[in-house]
Amino acid sequence: MARILPWLATAALVLAVLLAGVLNPVRPASVSTDALGPDNGEQVSDYLGRAESGLVELGSEPSWALVSFAEPMDVEAVASLPGYVRVAQVLFRVPIDRVQTPLVTVAVSAHPEALQRAPLVAAGRLRGAAAGSDRAARIAMISADRLAAGCACVVGIVVRGAGDQLREVATAPGVRAMEALPPDAVAGRFSVRPLLPEHIDTVAPGADDGEP
């Protein structure tokens, strides 16, 4: 009997663990696989082709989409885009010759003033992140100053609209690419990477040997 008791205790413990797993299953981790924008190393022509083909298939259900511009715009130009789409995010990047500057994404509400305030929000974030006197800090401060002054520094926006609305935006002057996700994509569950104006043939980092 004394020899059996340890086995009974072990069996009871195993049974308890199994029951706990059945009654309280581990929830699968949430994995985000949706992405807007080109892949690193992708040919620009390939990205433009797949973005255009996906746009053709959209119907009346609203979808999230990334608009990439041929040249940086100011927020006034963004506000004047056709299609009456909902602008949800503004992607800023200050152009400095042969210098890699930070990309700053600012979420905006549907209120028009939110879009107008977005450059100041981006500038504030860069100033808050700039610390020290090294090259990265100088680049951040220069970028912040130019954003606060209202520079044409919008390289992309994330919008939401029906297929016809998005296609109308895609034909606007200055729009280089419009890539849309399927209508079932969830806000905040996809990554965003704009096609930058300097991406001509291949999506790759540019030169970073200039003086800020």
N, C-alpha and C positions, 0 to 999 in steps of 0.2 A: 504493500500500500504506500509506503514511504517513497518507493521508486516511481510510482505512478503520479503522485501529486505534482512534481515538477513538470511532467509532460502535460498534465491537465492545465496547469497555469500558463504554459507556453501556448497551448492551443487556444485558450481563452483570449490571450493577448493578440494573437494573429487574427482571430475572429473579430475582435473589437476594432482592429485597424481596418479590416476589410469593410466592416459595416460603416465606419466613419467615412471611408472613401466613397461608398455608395450613396450615403445620405448627404454628404457634402462634397460633391465632385469639384475638382479644380477647374475653374473657368479658363477657357483658352485665352491666351493673350491676344489683345487687339492688334492686328497687323494692318498697317496702311500700305497698300500697293499702288494706289493711284498717284500719278505724277503729271504735272503740267510743265512743259518745256523740253528742250533738247537734252539728250544725254551727252556726257563728256566724251569728246572724240567723234561724235556723230557728224556726218556730212550735212551741211546746211540745206542742201537741195533735198536730201532725204527727209529732213525734219519738215521743211515747207510742204513737201508732198503729202506726208501723213497727216499733217495738221489740216490741210485743205480737204483731204478725202473724208476725214472725220466730221468736218463741218457740214458737208453735203448731206450726211445721213440724219441730221437732227430734225426733230419734228416740233410740235407745239409745247412739249414739256420743257420747263426751264432747266438750263444746265449751267455749270460753272465753266468758265473759259479764261484763258490767258491771252491777253493782247500784248504783242511785242512790237515796238515801234522801230521804224527805219532810222530815226534820229531822236535823241532825247526831246521830250516835250515839257512844257510847263503845265500847271494844273488847270489854267484857263483853257488851254487847247483840249485837255482831257474832258473838261466839263462840256465842251461844245461838240463832242463826238455824237454822231447820229445813233438812232436805234433805241434810245430811252432805256438802256440797260442799267442795271444796278451795279455801281462801282463798289466793290467790297474791300479791295486792297490796292495800295499804290506802291510801286517798287521804284525807289530812287537810287541813282548812282551818278555821282558827280564826275563828268569827263575831265580828266587831266592827261595830257599827252604822255604816253609811255609810263603811266603810273596805274597800278591796280588799286582802285578805290573801293570802299566797302559798299555792298548792296544793303539798303535799308528798306524793310517792308513795313508799311503803316496801314493798319486796318482802319477803315472809315465807315461811319454810319451813313444812312440814306440822306441825312440832312446835308444840303449843299455846302454849308459852312465847314463841315468836317473835311471835305475835300480841299477847301481853301486853306485850312489850318494844317494840313498834312505836312507841308515842307517844314514848318516850324517844329512839329513833333519829331520829324526825322532829324532835324538839326539838334534838338535837345538830346536825343538819344546818343548821337555821335559825341556831343560835348561831354555827356556823362561817362562815355566809355573811354574817352581820351585821357590818358594818364601818363605823365612823364614827358620827356623831350625827345624821344626817339622818332624815327621816321614814321612809324605807324601812327603815333600821336599827332604829328604834324599833318599827315594826310587827313586824319579824322577832323581836326580843327578847321583846315581849309575847306573840306567838304561841308562841314556844319555852317561855316560863314556863307558859303555860296548858296546853300539851301535856304538859309534864313533871308538871303537877299532876293529870293524868288527865281533862282536860275531855272533854265530848261533842263531838268535833270530826271524826268520821269522816263524810265526805260521800258516799263510795262505796267499793266494793271490786271487785276483779277475781277471779272465781271460775272453777272448772272443774268440770263435772259433766254427767251425762246429761240428756236432755230432761226426764224426770220430776222429777229432783232440782232442776233450775233452775226449773221451773214451781212446785214447792213453795215455794222461796225467794221467788218473785215474789208469792205470796199472803200472806207474813208481814206482820204489822203494822209500819208504818214504811217499808216498801219502796215507793218511788214508781215505779220503772222497772227493768226487767230487759231488757237487750239482749244477744243472743248472736251470735257469729260462726259461720260454717259449721264443721263438724268438722275440715276440713282446714287451718284457720288455724294458723299456727305461733307458738309462744310467743316474745315479744320482737320480733315482726315486725308489730305493729299498735299504733296510737296509742290513747290513752285520754283521754277528757274527760268528766267526770261531768255529769249534769244537776243543777245546784246548787239548793238549796231556794228561793233568791230568784228563780230563773227561773220566772215565773208565766205570762206570755203569749208572750214572745219570748226566745230565748237571746241575751243581750247583757250587757256589763259593767254593773254597778250603779253607784250613786253612790260617789264616792271623795273626799268633801269633809269627812268627819268627823275628829275628833281621836282618835288611837290612845291 
